[in-house]
Amino acid sequence: MELGFTTAAYVVAAVLFILSLGGLSGQESAKRAVWYGIFGMALAVFATLIGPGSGLWALSVLLIAAGGVIGYFLAARVEMTQMPELVAGMHALVGLAAVFVGFNADLEIKNVASAVNSEAVKELTGFAALVAKKSVVEINILRVELFLGVFIGAITFTGSIIAYGKLSGRVTSAAVKLPGGHFLNASAAIISVLCLIWYLQTGGILPLLLMTILAFFIGFHLIMGIGGADMPVVVSMLNSYSGWAAAAIGFSLGNDLLIVVGALVGSSGAILSYIMCKAMNRSFISVILGGFGGASGPAMEVEGEQIAIDADGVASALADADSVIIIPGYGLAVAQAQQAVSELTKRLRDKGKNVRFAIHPVAGRLPGHMNVLLAEAKVPYDIVLEMDEINEDFPDTDVAIVIGSNDIV
């Protein structure tokens, strides 16, 4: 298939991905945005499979089908409260894919270098043919690109595995750090830079392997040093890492769409992480370096008597209130109380109350976690507001109901 068709298909797919991201910013347009993403990805895969240098179609179709079936059954079994660990698992797969693609690119560079004559070079196809046209300087640039892709991908892989473990309860949610943790991370990063210099000079596999092991350690140690309550920022940060890993690999493969998509994911994840850190009064740099999530201060003593009450009882107690703000948190997800909260909201609104929801950026264990739960419970979109949209209304509100979100209030 001509290169022109593939390029045009990539442009259309990139536009669909941008529309998908834009649509996901609003609940009303989210469903349409998901379909934009699906069509964009399907078009990108199709264009790649029939594009220049493609081959092994039977194997590709088999692997795509197998991955689709596995993904379908995994997603079908996952409950809404388990969505954060599913996302973390997806990030791990992206990171691992970047590592594999990077090592394969290194093997292709060696295969091109071993071509004995011009006739052998002419027989090369796909990525190898692209490498054969590069100068020595361009080959070194390619090595830097794949080195960065493997480095970021390896950090994303182990970091996402630990995040999955913390979110699913398989790994302790407490922040765990080795003595001299920041020194160990910095030392591993410095040695990785030295491995890059070594790799550029020799082109051998050993420095690439050593760097990968160090990156695995960095990802593991960074996320182990972050407490479970800060997982929303971690998931967003790992999302950003996976995007930059994909972009670096896109540069290595000369794939424009992979670069665009990686940049979109990387930048959006970084921006979201920054917004979350600002809402939590934390330093963005400390997030990247795994510098928070340590031991908390002493807990406040609980005063007063706790009384269980049902939806009708709450509605009766709030009979004199004209305006109500509900602040949901991770406890809502754990208790799967979104349906009860939705029923409470309906009863209050039927009585003429002004009921709204205030969503903190880090509520839950995933960016947008509360929005998804409330949407599942059929809570009207227009009464679900972000923190910045509703914060100034609290002084004029009669009652605020905090549901499982003491950590963000």
N, C-alpha and C positions, 0 to 999 in steps of 0.2 A: 504494500500500500504506500502511496506517495506520502512524503514527509509533510506536504501541505495540509492534507486531511487531518493528520495527527495533531499538527500545530493548531489548526482551527478548532478541533474537538477539545483540545486543552484549554483554549481561550473560553469556549462556551462553558466548560466544566468549572473553570476558575470563577466565572461570573455567577454560576449557580451556587458555588460554595460561599461567595460573598453575600448573595441574597439569603442563603441559609443562615449565615451568622447574623445578618441584620434582622431577619424574621424571628430568630430566637430571643431577641431582646424584648419581645412582647408576647404575653400569653395568648392573645387572640390570633396572632400570626404564627405561633410555634408549630402547629401541625403542618401548615403549608411550608414552613421553613425546613421541616424534617424531610418532606418530599423533594424539595430542592436539593438537599444534600444527597438523598438516595439517587436521584437522577444524575446528579453531577458525578458521583462516584462510579455509577454504572457506565456512564459515558467515558470516563477516564480509563477505567479498566478495559473497556472494549477497544478504545483507540490505541491503547498500549499493546494489546494482544495482536492487533492486526497492523501495527505500525512497522516502520523500518527496523530490521534486525530482530524481529520477533521470531519465535519458534517454540517447539515443545507445547503446542496448543492442547494436546490431549492431557498432558500432565498438568498444565495450568488450569484447565477446566475442572479436572479432578480435584485439585487442591482447593480451588475456589468453592466448589460444591461441598467438599468436606468441611471447610471452614464455615461456610454458611449454615450447614446443618448443626454443627457444634455450637455456633453462636446462637442459633435460634433456640435450641433446647436449653442452653445456659440462661438466656434472657427470659425464657418462659418460666423457668423454675425460680428465678430471683424475685423475692418480694420487694416492695417499695423501700422498706427499711434497709435492704441489703444493696441498694443501688450504689452507694459510695464505694463499697469494695469491688463491685463489678467494674466501675469506672477505673479504679486503681489497677485492676487486672488488665484492662484494655491498654492502659499506659505502659504496663510492663511488657506486653506483647509488641508495642510500637518500638520500645527501646531495644528489645532483643532483635527485632527485625533490622533495625539500624546497624546493630553489631554484625549480624550475618551478612548484610549487604556490603558493609565496609570491608570485611575479610574477603568476600568474593571479589570485590573490586581490586584488592591487593593481589589476589591470585591471577586475575586477568592482566594486570600490569606485568607480572612475571611471565605470563604466557606470551605476551606480545614481545617482551624483551628476548625471549628464547627463540623467536621466529628466525630461522637461519638465512632466509633470502627473501627477495621482493615477492616471489610467487607465493610463498607461505603467508606473507603479510596480506596479499590480495584476497586470500581465502578466508580471512578473518571476518566475522560478522558481529552485529550488535555492538555491545559496549567495547569489545576488543578492537573492532574496526575504528571506533572513536578514539581509543587510546593510541592506536598506531599512527594517527595523524598529528599527535602532539609532539612538541619539542621537549627538550630536556627540562627547560624551565617550567613548561606547562605540566609535565609529569610531576615535578616537585610540588606545584600548586595543587594538583590532583591528590597527591599524598597527604598534604596538609588538610584538605577538605575531608577525605575519608577518615583521617586520624581524628579530626574533631567530631565527625559523625559517630564513630565508634566510642569515643570518650563520653560524649553526652548521652548516647544511647545506653551505654553500660551503667552510668549513674542513674538514668531513668529506670532501667530494668530492676536493679536491686532496691532502689528507693521505693519503687512502686510495689514490689513484693513485700517489703516491710510495712508500707502503708496499708496494703491489703490485710496483712496479719494483724495490725493494730485495730483496723476497722472491724474485722470479723471476730476479734477476741482470741485469735490464735497466738498473738504476740502481746506481751504486756503493753498497756497503753501509757505507762509511765515513761518519762524521758530517761533514757539510759545512755550514758556516755562513758567512754574509756578515759582513764586519767590522761590529762593533756590532750583532750579531744581535738581542740582547734589546731594544736601543733601537729597532730597526726594527719589531719585533713590537709593542712598547708604543706606538710612534707610530701604527702602523696601527690598533691597537685604539682609541686616543684619537680619531683622525680618524673612525672608524666611529661612535663615540658622538656626535660632532658631526654626522655625517650623519643620525643618528636624530633629533636636534633639528631639523635642516633639513627632514627628511622630514615630521615632525609639523606643522611650520609651513606647508609648501607643498603636501604631498601629491604632489609631482612625482616622476617616474621617475628623474631624474638622481641624487639622493642614494642611491636604492636601488641603482642601477647601480654608483656609485662604491664603496659599501660592499661590494658583491658582489666587485668586483675586489680590494679590500683583503683581504677574507676569503679569497679564493683564494690570495693571496700568503701570508697567515698560515699557512694549512694546508700550503702547499708548504714554507715556510721552517721551520716547526716540525718536521716529520717528516724533512726533509733533515738537520737537526741532530742526529738520533738514529742511533746505530750499528745495524748489522744484527743484532747479538747481542741487542739489547734489543727486537726486534720483537714478542715475545709481549705485552709491556706496551703497546706501541703499538697492536696489533690490538685489545686489550681496551679501551684508551682511545678508539679510534675507534668501537668498538661503542657505548660510552657516549655519545659525541657524536651518533651517528646516532639514538640513542633520544631524546635531548633535542631534537634537530631535529624528529623526528616529533611529540613532545609539544607543542612550540611551534606547529607547523602544525595539530595537533589543536585547540588553543585557537582558532586563527584560523578554522578551518572549523566550529567548534562540534561536533566529532566526539568524543564521550566515549570511544569505544573506542580511537581513535588516541592520546588523552591517556593512557589506562591502559597501553596497550602501550608507548608511548614512555617512560613513567615506569618501567615494569618493565625495559625494556632499558637505559635510562640508568642507573638505580640499580644494577642487577646488574653492568653493565660497570664502573662506578665502584668498587664494592666489590671486584670481582676485581682491578682495577688496584691498589687499595690493598694487597690481600693480596700481590700479586706484588712490589710495591715494598718491602714489609716483609721479604719473603723475600730480596730482593736488597740489603737495607740501603741503599735509596735513598729520597730524599724524594719523596713523592707530588706536591708542588707542582712540583718540578723536572721531573717527567715531563710534567705538563700544559703547562709552559712550554718543553719541548724542551731542558731543561738538562743532559742527560746523554748518554752515548754517545760521548764524545770519545776521544782517543788513549789507548791502554792503556800500561801500564808495560812495562819491558823483559821479554822472555820468559825463563823459566828454561831453563837448559841441560838437555838431556835426558841423563840418566845411565843407564848400563846398556845392555844389548843387547835390541833388540826381536825377538821370536820369534813367527812366525805359528804358530797352533795351531788345530786343528779342534775340533768339539764333543766328540768322544770323548777327545781329548787333554786338554781342559779338565776334563772329568769325571774323568779319571784323576788329574790334578794336584790335584783337590779331594777326592780319596777320603778324606782324613783329616779333612775339615771336616764338622761337624755342621750348622752354620747358615751360610747364604749370603745376602747382600743384593746385588741387581743394581741399579745406578744408570744408567738409559738417558738419552741426550741426543740432540741434533740429529744427531750423527754416525750414530746408529742409523738415523735416517730417511733420511739421504743415502745410506748404504750399503745401504738396504733389507734390513737384517739381522734384522728382527723374527722371521722364520720360523726362522732359525738359532738365535736366542736362545730362542725357544719350544721348539725341539728340545732345546737344552741344558738348559732348565728341566725338561723332562719326564724326561730321563735322570737328572738329579740327584735329582728327587723319587722316581723309581723305585728309587733306591738308599737311600731313607729320609732324604734331606737336607731340612732346613727351608729352602726357597728362597722369598724374597720380593723384591718390587720396590719401590724407593724413588723416588717421583716428585716432583721439584722443581717448584714452581709455574711456573717460566719455562723448563722444559726444552723444547727444540724451538723452533718459530717460531710457535706458536699455543697459546693456553690449552687444555690437555687433549690436546695433540698426541701425547704418549707413550701416554696412555691409549687413544687411538684405534688407534695402531699395534699395541699389545699385544693389544687386543681383536680386531683383524683377524687376528692370529697365533694366536688361540684360547688365549691365556694365561688361566688361571682368574682370575675377578674378585677372589676373596677374598684373593689374595696380592699384589695391586697396591695399595699404600698410599701415602698422601700424606706429605709431609715431616714434618709435625707428629706423625703417627701412628707413625713409625718411627725418628725421630732418636735417641731415647733408647736404642734397641736396638743401636746400632752398637758400643758398648764390649763388649758380650757376644756379638758376632758373630765367627765364625772368619774368614770371608773376605768382602770386598766387591769386586765386579767393576764397574769404571767403564767404560761403553761409550759412547764419543763424547760425553761430558758433562763434559769437563775445565773448561769455563767455569762450571759451577754447583757444583762440588765444592770 
